[in-house]
Amino acid sequence: MTGLIKPSFAATEKPTDLIRCTVVQLADLIRRREVSSLEVVNACLTRIEYVNPKLNAVVMLIANDARAQARVADQMMANNDAVGPLHGVPMTIKDSLDTAGVVTTAGTLGRKNFIPKEDATVVKRLKAAGAILLGKTNTPELTCAWETNNSVYGVTNNPWNPNLSCGGSSGGAGAIVAAGGVPFDIGSDTGGSIRLPSYFCGITGIKPTSGRVPRTGHIIGAEGHLQALTTLGPLARSVEDLSLILAVIAGPDWRDASVVPMPLGDPAQVKVNGLRVAMHTDNGAYALHPDVAKVVKDTAKALESCGVLIESKRPVALDDVIKIDADLYRADGSASLQRILDQSGTKEPSPLMLIALDQKAMTSGDMAAAIERWDAWRGRMLQFLENYDAILCPPCAFAELPHGASSVGDANSAFSYTYAYNMTGWPAAVVRAGTSSTGQPIGVQIVGKPWREDVVLALARQVEQSLGGAHQAPPI
């Protein structure tokens, strides 16, 4: 096994090179038979056993089934019968996505013992591409919080500092990928839930264009006037991995009516030299931590040195983002969330869910007016983007997030850096670009035009290469 250290399988072992490999590297090693799928699966399971007591990231583990699937994958490889681009590569899946035969709670007590009969569309596609499910990762109840904590499984910690949050709502995914437990996970993003855990955990993730990836089998999907906000996408340790996984999960499934059969461009064909990028730090909604501002500015300089045309400018429409977002979420008085809780049989929502439910409904006329203002705002944002290929900005106003801090004061405004781009529906990725004064990873957000994930990923890859954004192991 050239260039790799074969792992021993004691839970006290320190990380090996194998568990730090990217998805692309692992798939290639398995394909060339330099490592078996079973070796990779065992290495990941051993690492999960070692780190998970400190993280509480993986909340359901199916180790025996995963090993059995790995043996099948290895036999298929021996028979020259590989099934797809992820053949034999292990994964975990956020607990808000259905997994056939595996408990899927979505963090709500009413589903504590719920076992789906069918996989979510993205899970089906990943398995068909050869990926092997190891287990499920933690999420706040119904994915509705900036931190990962629920009444079923409890709180998930940040692998860089257990006193800090890993972010939400794909927090378990972000934490275990960063800690080397798996090479990738699939998260969901309604306001930043892929990008924020990627940011706080020092990995990379992408929220695709709204309508790119089917949400069939996700706890939050086609939910009325807010359905366009939620997207599914990968979290991984390299930008190249995001490109590979997105190609597997994208496209219509003839179930999710929002999904559009748009071609997915290849980031490798995008030349970053000459791309026009608008850069801003503070968005006017919440004061930016100086460490975050410095990393964004350093990133802009690094991209300029590669021929990217940077202009310091932000959309004026961002001034209205908090008011419009708040109106949209209070429009129905959280009736859609309550319906999901009722359908799940949940009688006692978690404290974080109670915050989300504390909304007074608008009249039907006021609700219609709020949606009209949203549509007009999206038009103003789109007009700004006409002159640029992408936007470079922070993912969050905070450099780090202590447990419980997301619900204090007006902290919700600090996350407007991500949820603004759920409201536009545009693709957006986060990639590590620096380190805070306290040693926490800091990433930047790259936002693109609708359907131009290829441009977003090409720029993210350039940041990764220029600023050492390729994964750095946390101290856990």
Secondary structure, DSSP 8 states (H G I E B T S, - for coil): -TT-------TT----SGGG--HHHHHHHHHTTSS-HHHHHHHHHHHHHHHHHHH--EEEE-HHHHHHHHHHHHHHHHTT---STTTT-EEEEETTB-BTTB---TT-GGGTT---SS--HHHHHHHHTT-EEEEEE--SGGG-SSS-EETTTEE-EETTEEEEE--SSSHHHHHHHHTTS-SEEEEEESSSTTHHHHHHHT-EEEE--TTSS--TTBSS-S-GGGGGG-EEEEEESSHHHHHHHHHHH-S--SS-TT--------GGG---TT-EEEE-S--SSS---HHHHHHHHHHHHHHHTTT-EEEE---GGGGGHHHHHHHHHHTTTTHHHHHHHHHHT-SS--HHHHHHH------HHHHHHHHHHHHHHHHHHHHHHTT-SEEEE-S-S-S--BTTGGGSTTGGGGGHHHHHHHHHT--EEEEEEEE-TTS-EEEEEEEESTT-HHHHHHHHHHHHHHTT-S------
